[in-house]
C-alpha cells in the first residue's frame, strides 16, 4: 500500500485548523461525522459530555470486515478529539520546507489530530485499493487532555475488539508505550488561625508555615526510579499583616506501581497531619486516581501486529522508557 503524502498533509491541516479544546470539541466531532459519513461509516455520539460540562460526546463507529478477512477478529483504533489550551482561533502554517506549525499564538494540536489523520487516511487508502480488511471499530474520545474524562465515561460493553491501537503524541517512528503510570491528583487544605501579625502573632496559627514545613520534608521529583511527586500550586492568606489561617496546595503523584502511588499519597497526608498537629492546625486532603497503570506484555498479540506492520518499513518496535515523555502509540488488549 503506497503512501500519498499530499493527501495526508491536506487532511492534517484541515483537522488542525478546527478549534477543539477539552470539553469544546463540537466542531471537530461534526467534521469527523461528515468525512467518515462520506465513506458510508456512521459515527454514533454518546452523551458523556454532559457529565463534566462538555458540549460533545465520544464518537463510535463500526465497519464490517470485507473479503477474506470478513470474519477475522475486529480491531479498534482510538484517538482523542481535544487539544490542550491555548487552542482557540488557531492559524496553521504550511512552511516551504514541509514543516507544519501554528502561528505561535496557539498550539498546533498535532496531539491528537495527527492520529485522527492517520486513521482516516489509512482507511481511505484501503477503500481506494480495494483491500480486504477485518472488522474495524473506531473510537474518538473527548476531554482526553483532562485526564481521560471522555474515555473513562465511555460504555465499553459495546466494544467487540480484543485488540486496540491508540496513536498519541510524539516520538520516533516505531516507539510504543510499553507501560504508563497511575496518576493521582491531590488537594490539601490547611487550617490554622488568623491573628494580627504586628500586634498578636502569638495568637495565630500560621497555615503557610505548616505548608512550608511539610513540603520541606517530602522528597519531590523522582522519589525512586518509577515514581514522581510534584506540588504544583499553593494559594492562601489575605493580607501581609495577618497570620494566614488557610492555605491550599495541589499536586500529583505518578507511579508505574499502582500501590506505590497510593502509598505515596498517604505518606504526604501523614506528613502534613504531623506538621499541622505540632502547632495546633489541621488539614484535610482529597485525592483521586485519574489514570491507572498498565503494562504491555512483550508477547501480546497487539504488539505482534504492530511488529508486523513496522517490518514493512524495515523497522522494529521500540518500547518507551517510562521516564521519557515521548509516546507514539499505545497498544491495548483486554484482560
N, C-alpha and C positions, 0 to 999 in steps of 0.2 A: 504494500500500500504506500503510494507516494505521498509526500507532504507538500502542500501548497502554502508557502509562507505568506503570500499576499492575502489569501483568504483568512488565515489565522490572525494576521495583523489587523485586518479590517474589522473582524468580529471583536477582537480585543479592544480596539479603540472605541468601537460603538458601545460596548458594555461599560468601558471605563468612564465614558462621558456621562453616564447616568448616575445621579446622586442616589445614595442609599446607605446612610449611616445606620448604626444599630437602632432597631425599632422603627425605622423610617424607610423601609425597603419597598414601598408600594410601586414605584416606577420600575424598579428592577424586576419585580415579580411580573408586572404586566408585560414587560418586554419579553421575558422568558416564556410566558404563556403564549405570546404571539409567535415567536420564532420557532418554538417547538411545535406549536399548532400547525405551522406551515408544513411540517414533516408528517402531520397526522397524529402527533403524540399529544395526548391530553394531560395537562398538569393540573392536579387537583389540589386546592388550597385548604389547609385546616384552619382552625380558629384560635391557635395558641397565642397569637399576638396580643389578644385582649387580656391575657393573664398577667402580662408585665408591661402594659401600656404601649404596645406596639400597634402599628397600623396594617400589619401584614402577617400572614401565617406561613408555615412551611409549605413547600410545593412538592408533590409526589407524582411520579409518573411510572407507568408500566408499559414496556414494549415487548410484545411476544417474540419468541425466537423464530428464526427462519431456516429453511433448507435442512441440511444435515445436522444442524445444531438446534433445531426447533425444540427438542425435548431435553436439551442439556440443562445443567444446573444454572439458575439465574445468577447474575452478578449485579451488585449495587454500586453505583457511582454517586458520590455525595460531594457537595460544595456549599459554601455559605454565600448569601447574597449581600450581607452588610459589609461595610468598611469601618475603620476607626475614624475619628474626627482629627483634624478638620477635613470634612469630606462633602461640603455643600458648594454648589456653583463651581464645579471642577472644570478646569481647562486642560485638555490633553494635547500635548505637543509631540508630533512625529518628526524627529530630527533627521537631517540629511544622512547622518552616519548610521541610521537604523534604530537609535535609542528612542524609547518612548517614555516621556516624563510628564508630570504635571507642570504648571507654570510656577510652582514653588509656593503658592499660597495655600494649597491643599495637598492632601495625599493623592497619589495616583489611583490607588485602590487595586493594584495587582493582586493583593491578598483580599479577596479570592477570585477576582474577575478573570485571572489567568486560568484558574481551574474551570470556571464556567465556560470559558472559551474552548479549552482543550476537550472537554466532554462533548460540547456541541459540535465542534469541528470533526472530532473522531467519528461521531455517528453520521454526520453529513457525508464523510468520505465512504463509510460503509454503504450508505444508500447509493452514492454515485457509482461505486464499483460493483454493486450488487453482491456484496459479500454475505455469506451465511453468518449468523451470529446467534448466541444463546439469548434467552430472555434477559432483558435489561431493566433494572429498576433505577429510577432517578430520585434523588432527594436533595432539594435545595433549601437550606435552612436559614432562619432569621436569627438575629441577635447572637451570633457566634462570638463576636468580639466582647460581648457582655457575659463572658464565662459560659457560653453554650446554652443560653436560655431556651432558644428555639429547639435545638436538638434534644435537650433534656425533657421538654414537654411533648415531644412527638410520640404518637401512638405506634410503637414498633410491632404491634401484633399484625399489622398489615404487610410487613416486610416478609418476602419469600426467600430472599437470598441468604446463604450461609457465609458468603464472602463479600467484602466491601472494599472499595478503593476510594480514598479521600485525598485528592491533591490539595495541598495547602501551604502557602507561604514560600519562602525562598530556600535555596540550597543548590548544590551541584547536581547535575542530571544523574540520576541513579541513587541518590541518597534517600533513605527512607527512615521513618521514625520507628526505631525498634522498641522504644518504651517512652512513656511520658509520666510525669509525676502526679500524685494527688496534690491539689491546690486548695488550701484552706484560708479564707479571709477571716479576719477578726477585728473587732472593735472593742476598745477598753475605755470605760468611763470611770474617772477617778473623782471621788467626792471628798472634799476637805471642809474647811470653814473659813468664811471671809472675815477679815478684820482690817482696820486701817493700818497700812504698812508703816506710817510715820509716827503714830501715837500708841498703838497697842498691837504690834506684830505678834507678841507672845500669845495673844488670844486667838490667833488664826491657825489653821492647818493648811499648809501650802500644797495644793494638789499638783502644782507644777514640780515642786521638789520631789514629791513621791514618784512622779513620772520619770524625772531625771535619774533618781537613784535606781529605779527598777531597770530602765533601759541600759544604764551603765553596767549592769550585772548580767546582761543577756548577750551572748555572742550573736553577731549578725553576719550577713553574707552567707558563705558556705560554712555551715556548722559541722559538716563532715562531707564525705565525697558524694553524697546523694541527697542532701537536704540543704535548703536555703531558707533564711529568715530575714524579713525586712519590715521595719517600721516606716510607713510611707507618709503619714500625715499626723500633725499634732495641732490642736487648737484649744484655746481656753483663756480664762481670765477676762477681765473687763477694762480695767484701767491700771496704770503703772503704780498708783499709790494704794492699791488694795491687794491683800493677800488673795491669790486666786483660789476660789472654792471648788472649781471644777475644771477638768481637763479631759479631752477625748483624743485617743490615739487610734489609728487604723494601721493595718499591716497585713502581711500574708506569709504563709509557710508553704513551701513546696518540697515534696519528697517522693522519690521513686519507691519508697516503702510506706504503704498507707498507714500502718500502725505507728510508724515513727512521726509522720506528720501530725497525727492526733496527740501523741505524747509530747511533742514539741509545743503544741498549743497549750497543753495542760501545764507544762513547765513555765511558760510565760505567765499564765494565770497565777500559779503558785508564787512566783517571784513578786508580782505586783501586789498580791494579797499580803505577803510578808512585809514589804516595804510600807504599805499603807497602814498596817497594824502598828508598826513601830512608832508612828506619830499620831495615831488616832483617826486616820482616814479610812475610807472603804473603797472598794472597786466593784464594778460589775462588768462582765465580759460576755460578748456574743460572738460565736464563731460558727462557720458552716462550710463544709467541703463544697467546692464549686465544680471541681473536676476530679475524677478518680483515676488512680494509676492503672496502667496496663502494660503488658509486655507481649511482644510478638515472638512466638516460638520459631526458632530457626528452621524447623521442619514444617511450618504451616503451609497449607495449600495456596493461600493467598500470596505468600512470598514466592512460592514456586512459579505461580503465574507471572508475577512481576519479573522474576529472573528470566523467564522465557521471553517476555516482551523486550527486555533490555538486551538480550542476546542478539536480537535483530540489528542492534546498533553497536555490536561488539562491546557491550558494557556489562558490568555486573552490579548487583545491588550492594550498596554500602550502608551498613547500619549507622545511624546517627549517634554520636556520643551524647549521652544525656546532658552534659554540661554545655553543649553547644546550642546556639539559638536557632540555627537553620533547620527547617523541616521542609522536605519536598513532598513526600507522600506518606500517608498513614494507611496501613493495611489492617484490616479487621476481620475477625472470624467469630462466629457465635460460639460460646462455650456453655 
